[in-house]
Amino acid sequence: MWLFDKDLWIEIFHTLGKNMFRTFLTMLGVIFAMIILVLLLGSANGMSNGFNKLFAGTASNSLFVWGQSTSEPYKGFERGRRIRYKLEDADILKKQIPQIEVLAPRIELASHRGTVSVYRNGQTSGSAVYGDYPEIDNITKKKLVEGRFLNQTDIEDSKKVCVIGEETYKLLFEKGEKAMGEEIRINGVYFTVVGIYKPNNNINIDGENAVFIPFSTFQKAFNSGDRMGWMAIAVEESTPVAFVESQIKTILKTKYDIHPDDERAIGSFDMSEIFNSITAFTTVLQGFSFFVGIFTLLAGVIAISNILLITVKERTQEIGVRRALGATPIIVKRQIVIEAIVLTAFAGLVGFAIAVGILSIMNSMWGSGDDFPFVQPMISIPQFVISFILMVGLSVLIGLLPANRAVKIKPIDALREE
Amino acid sequence: MIEIKDLHKSYKMGSNSLHVLKGINFKVEEGELVAIMGSSGSGKSTLLNILGMLDSADSGEYNLDGVPIKNLSETKAAQYRNKFLGFIFQSFNLINYKSAAENVALPLYYQKVPRKERQEKAMKYLERVGLKPWADHLPSELSGGQKQRVAIARAMAAEPKVLLADEPTGALDSKTSYEVMDLIQKINDEGNTILVVTHEEDIAHMCKRIVHLKDGVIVEDKKVEQVRAEQYV
């Protein structure tokens, strides 16, 4: 097989090596094209990773449902009626909609997004207070600095424990003061701190200034009975959230005598929509980068073809001599095409190495993703393989141009030229 | 060795055609040293190109060592050239970025001779032309006479049946010309068949036979007493 013919490669590297400057100039275009391609793809990947990190800990296929006021009169009820859910709704929904994976009921003190005064040793913080089930942690993950999150025993025994946000900690405690095991007071009831969580740079639905207590404890301490404020629901990966959302609404509308067309009575928020639009955004960004990069690469490869065309002209005499000495047209063609491939591949690798270097510098400067969503900008192996194959494929096609030109040179004409 | 019968060749120059070769007949036996003479435009270069399979005749026969040369594809022509013919050009036509030894080895590369053998043979022929110490030099580092000797070594490296020399001394001063002719004569003495195209009388008389071309026909074909170039060197 000629591909493994050592002499062929020696001949090619010899030819390229003996014309270093020309070879280098030829490669510049592809080197830059590859740098641009890899930087674009790497940055797009970095943004994608950044967004992923931003949403890490939040179940993407999830939604939140809460009660609002009706906007339509129905079955003798006037409009403006406040919808209040009962804890039993959670079980009803879970039973009727098998696609629901996790359903975490929640109740809050005061109104939605409202705050309550929390006291400790004369210090006060206006915090949100939530009664929660441990399952909520499967939907919006809390990053704990210290201690633990609520667990099943807390619910069963209605323990007077709480998990507080870092912001709440700062308001209630001195800097560096131990909080674990300390008590805080909410509406006259004392709760022991068992955990502190910190904001994790992602979507923070609950805010940083919040206190979480077991749902059952909340019911007893604040006498909330079987009321339920809202539900966080994780849906099976394969099921669209919108489908479950409409089922939930139908069931709740029937149960609470809400007009079927009333859009305002039940509040809901579909997390997957945000995820989908961001995924779409990063996908488009990546696609666009690839598109731009490939065309830059095409331009680079065309530049190689162009310079090879010029060198073929310049090498007319040489090619004529080679053919007079017995080089068949195929040998001449093959030499030029392989020169094109070797130039492109080598330039591509050089460009790739440079771009990877730049990306890792970018990574070390901004890669933590603290300031803006940009994490680990790097191209993936499939992306690299695809662009490399495309590049080499292009170089074969485009190398044929000067190769055919070289074959068209009649040795007799070439030798006459002096 | 070479047999040509009624060879015709014309070139199209725009609307009118130029009849360059008008029926050439001649034979060259093995071991001959033939000079082809003629003024410019006589058709001597065209004849050499056809003999060298760099160009094809319009009509007529051409047999090289019993092989009919007709309707060759580019690939076949290249293979025949490589196997049967060695070329020596007026302007040397060495590849300028290859050393003397690499230039000499090039025809062997196209014969797919293994690398080692190629290098050995190249050195052997460089030694024959007295340039072994210059094996690693680039053409630009050699004098005109040396370049032509490298070219002769290259032409011989593939051990062809016929050497074709197109004005081999055209670009050289007379002293160097005689050196080159001396080399050609010695190669001929060993039994190689050589055709030399020239327009210089003294060079022609260093061959054993002179063929005169004029306006596309052979006007004279005579054997001559060979003048040895050695005495002028």
HADDOCK unambig.tbl for C-alpha pairs under 7 A between the chains (distance, minus, plus):
assign (segid A and resid 18 and name CA) (segid B and resid 97 and name CA) 6.28 0.50 0.50
assign (segid A and resid 318 and name CA) (segid B and resid 95 and name CA) 5.90 0.50 0.50
assign (segid A and resid 321 and name CA) (segid B and resid 93 and name CA) 6.52 0.50 0.50
assign (segid A and resid 323 and name CA) (segid B and resid 78 and name CA) 6.39 0.50 0.50
assign (segid A and resid 324 and name CA) (segid B and resid 78 and name CA) 6.83 0.50 0.50
assign (segid A and resid 324 and name CA) (segid B and resid 81 and name CA) 6.69 0.50 0.50
assign (segid A and resid 325 and name CA) (segid B and resid 81 and name CA) 6.57 0.50 0.50
assign (segid A and resid 325 and name CA) (segid B and resid 82 and name CA) 5.45 0.50 0.50
assign (segid A and resid 325 and name CA) (segid B and resid 107 and name CA) 5.33 0.50 0.50
assign (segid A and resid 326 and name CA) (segid B and resid 78 and name CA) 4.44 0.50 0.50
assign (segid A and resid 326 and name CA) (segid B and resid 79 and name CA) 5.52 0.50 0.50
assign (segid A and resid 326 and name CA) (segid B and resid 81 and name CA) 5.69 0.50 0.50
assign (segid A and resid 326 and name CA) (segid B and resid 82 and name CA) 4.23 0.50 0.50
assign (segid A and resid 326 and name CA) (segid B and resid 107 and name CA) 6.43 0.50 0.50
assign (segid A and resid 326 and name CA) (segid B and resid 110 and name CA) 6.00 0.50 0.50
assign (segid A and resid 327 and name CA) (segid B and resid 78 and name CA) 5.97 0.50 0.50
assign (segid A and resid 327 and name CA) (segid B and resid 110 and name CA) 5.93 0.50 0.50
assign (segid A and resid 328 and name CA) (segid B and resid 74 and name CA) 6.90 0.50 0.50
assign (segid A and resid 328 and name CA) (segid B and resid 75 and name CA) 4.85 0.50 0.50
assign (segid A and resid 328 and name CA) (segid B and resid 78 and name CA) 5.28 0.50 0.50
assign (segid A and resid 328 and name CA) (segid B and resid 79 and name CA) 6.96 0.50 0.50
assign (segid A and resid 329 and name CA) (segid B and resid 74 and name CA) 6.79 0.50 0.50
assign (segid A and resid 329 and name CA) (segid B and resid 75 and name CA) 6.13 0.50 0.50
assign (segid A and resid 411 and name CA) (segid B and resid 54 and name CA) 6.49 0.50 0.50
assign (segid A and resid 412 and name CA) (segid B and resid 54 and name CA) 5.62 0.50 0.50
